Amino acid sequence: MLSWAITFLIIAIVAAVLGFGGIAGAATGIAKILFIIFLVLFIASFFFGRRRG
């Protein structure tokens, strides 16, 4: 999940450098959503994984 977020972030940076504002904005939004999902799943797995011991 984190690798997809990084991939979309790189796509957004390249698109912004080349002047494609719409594509850069969309890729940035997707990267933000994927990163938030990654953080939620990481925190959930951290807490539930520690309970099983």
Secondary structure, 3 states (H helix, E strand, C coil): CHHHHHHHHHHHHHHHHHCCHHHHHHHHHHHHHHHHHHHHHHHHHHHHHHHHC
